[in-house]
Amino acid sequence: MSPSSSRLNQLAGHLNGNAANPLAVKPAYQVVEQPLGTTRHIRIVTIGAGMSGMNMIRTLRLHLTDYEHMVYEKNPRIGGTWFENTYPGCKCDVPSHNYQFSWRQNPEWSGFFSPAAEIEEYLGRVADEEKMREEIRTEHQVTRAEWDEAKGFWHIKVANLRTKTEFDDYAHFLLDAAGILNHWKWPEIPGLRSFQGELVHSANWPEKFDYASKTVAVIGNGSSGVQILPAIQPDVKKLVHFVREPTWIVPSRLQLITQGQGEEGSVLSELKIEPDGSFPPSQIERFKKDKVFYRKFVKSVEEVVNSNFPLTLKDTEFAAAAQQMATAYMTNALQGDKRLCDAMIPTFPLGCRRLTPGIGYLEALKAPNVTVVTDPITKIVPQGLETTSGELIEVDAIICATGFNVSFCPRFPVIGRQGNLQDKWTKELPKSYMSVAVPGFPNYFTFLGPNAPIGHGSVFTITEHIAKYLTRIIRKCQTEGVKAIEPSPDAVEDLYQHTQMFMPRTAWSGNCASWFKNGTVNGPVTALHPGSRIHFFHMLEEFRGEDWNYTRSGQINRFTYLGNGFSVKEAGDVDSTWYLDEPDKL
């Protein structure tokens, strides 16, 4: 054997990690004998089986392998807010054909705006057709989650509400899809529990509550109160409506279309709609059979929904014209009644509070059996309500349409690297990365967290984009040896700074009390995204890896996942020349 051959053999021995030389140091890094794209098995837990949780089930099925997924839902049925809200008049104020999954469209909606029961039925039907229930456990409530740094997963406590027992679970990734507008709260009025009549919250409507022929108080003129009042007004003996501050009531999209005030195009002008907003059978049949027409209709209305954002920009001619039109609309509906106009038409910018179509609401305020009270309530007594004027208003029932806890604090302890998120967001303003992640809480993601586009139109489409974004992150971790991922504090602070510098441009930061600002008048806007729906969708298209901190799975080299030089895209029966079919794909 020549010296050169001997040297080559010796070098090969070194490369194989089997050198005979006892002085050679075995390299710390070893190539892993697996192809690029190999997945590690992970467990994912999602909290909540509303539209967000359902979107997550489908998106994971389409784009992930080698995983298990469990969805815990506290209610006895799926549907989230559409299971919980059953009050009279409850319906969505986003057009029905845009308030649906884009991947499971329903041409059979009964009307332009869907009632709550119909939306809940739709969600249940989709869950059955997609066989989602095998991943959902109803009447199961997550009560605690704590991050285990060593093991790289969340320890979870779950209460079985049927059996009144508790058990342990775990998840490498914990997805909080519990929602923001379903943690209802009573108003903070002294003596509330002393009332001897029927006390009802709009979000917890008793099935057997009979309000007919009674004197009923409705507290609150948010979206729930605005829907309840005209629904019960014809049946009650007397209705006393307590209004803390005015709110903008605007024409519905249906009114704009039927009055020809929009630029919706010829497709919408062809619609057949009954005076009550329902679709006649012939229109539903056309939706079902004429796929081209239906597609154009859905896209046309989606464009209308997406066009709302310019209304919120302050100090523009467009906003001024829209506010002038809204003022004229409300004045006309109130028949010029000076007292009601002064009480109900705001001076703050259009859009400062959530815009509410309120079909029939303003007209109902003029009914003989309705009284609007603007004096603040000082206390509630057994017989009724006392106001600052000293008047006692006796009623048989009180309906509190007083909204939800929108502080963003989780309802259970979420203990990460920086303590309990409940404590953190109680002491500090809630901040997140693109509304989906929080520094110090690895592998914990939220749907519609702080500064999400919750007021920007159909939540269905928004949650679809979030589900895709989160799935891409999880897949990255699963295939690239990332044990834990969290957004960097600097990235979150920079995003927060941009958000709050942007908000003064909008009506959302105006001088009104709003849940956009956690019920404050002058507080920062914590609930809304600083831009349009399309802006949010565009923002989530790319994953900005530079904004995240990573913990590797015990690896010395970040490129361990590159493996043995092969790819899963060339294994088995897969199409290993896919790139020839998509030469222009970026």
NORJORA-V598805 format. One record per backbone hydrogen bond with DSSP energy under -0.5 kcal/mol. CO is the residue of the C=O (numbers start at 1). NH is the residue of the N-H. Records with the same first field share a line. If there is no record, write none. Layout:
CO=NH, NH
This chain:
2=6
3=7
4=8
5=9
6=10
7=11
8=12
9=13
10=14
11=15
12=16
13=18
14=17
21=24
24=26
32=34
34=564
35=38
36=568
42=68
43=172, 173
44=70
45=175
46=48, 72
47=177
49=79
50=54
51=55
52=56
53=57
54=58
55=59
56=60
57=61
58=62
59=63
60=64
66=42
68=44
70=46, 72
71=73, 137
72=48
73=139, 140
75=139
79=82
80=83, 84
81=85
84=86
87=90
90=116
95=98, 99
96=99
98=100
101=104
105=107
106=109
110=279
112=96
114=92
115=118, 119
116=120
117=121
118=122
119=123
120=124
121=125
122=126
123=127
124=128
125=129
126=130
127=132, 133
128=131
132=135
133=136
135=71
136=138
137=73, 140
139=161, 162
141=159
143=413
144=157
145=415
146=155
147=149
148=152, 153
153=148
154=156, 171
155=146
156=169
157=143, 144
158=160, 167
159=141, 161
160=164, 165
165=160
167=158
169=156
171=154
173=45, 175
174=176, 445
175=47, 177
176=447
180=182, 183
182=184
183=405
187=189
189=192
190=380
191=194, 195
192=195
197=199
198=200, 398
200=400
201=204
202=205
206=209
208=210
209=211
211=214
214=216, 237, 238
215=396, 397
216=240
217=219, 399
218=220, 242
219=401
222=226
223=227
224=228
225=229
226=230
227=231
228=232
229=233
230=234
232=235, 236
235=213
238=216
239=241, 371
240=218, 242
241=243, 373
242=220, 244
248=250, 356
252=256
253=257
254=258
255=259
256=261, 262
257=260
265=269
266=270
267=270
268=271
271=273
272=280
274=277
277=112
278=274
280=283, 284
281=285
282=286
283=287
284=288
285=289
286=290
289=291
290=294
291=295
292=296
293=297
294=298
295=299
296=300
297=301
298=302
299=303
300=304
301=305
302=306
303=307
304=307
305=308
306=309
308=311
309=312, 313
310=313
312=507
316=320
317=321
318=322
319=323
320=324
321=325
322=326
323=327
324=328
325=329
326=330
327=331
328=332
329=333
330=334
331=336
332=335
334=337
337=341
338=342
339=343
340=344
341=345
344=247, 346
349=352
356=250
358=361, 362
360=364
361=365
362=366
363=366
364=367
367=370
369=239
371=241, 373
372=374
373=243
376=388
379=386
381=384
382=196
383=395
384=381
385=393
386=378, 379
387=390
391=387, 393
392=394
393=385
396=198
397=217
398=200, 400
399=219, 401
400=202, 402
401=222
403=185
404=406
413=145, 415
414=416, 421
415=147
416=419
419=416
420=424
421=425
422=426
423=426, 427
424=428
432=434
433=436, 437
435=449
436=446
437=433
438=441
440=417, 418
441=444
443=174, 445
444=438
445=176
446=448
449=452
452=454, 529
453=456
458=462
459=463
460=464
461=465
462=466
463=467
464=468
465=469
466=470
467=471
468=472
469=473
470=474
471=475
472=476
473=477
474=478
475=479
476=480
477=482
478=40
481=483, 553
484=551
485=443
486=549
488=492
489=493
490=494
491=495
492=496
493=497
494=498
495=499
496=500
497=501
498=502
499=503
500=504
502=505
503=506, 509
505=314
506=509
507=510
510=512
514=517, 519
515=518
516=526, 527
517=520
520=514
521=512
524=526
526=451
527=452, 454
529=531
532=536
533=537
534=538
535=539
536=540
538=541
539=542
542=544
543=545
544=547
545=548
547=488
549=486
551=483, 484
552=554
557=560
559=562
560=563
562=565
566=36
567=570
568=571
571=574
574=576
575=578
577=580
578=581, 582
582=585
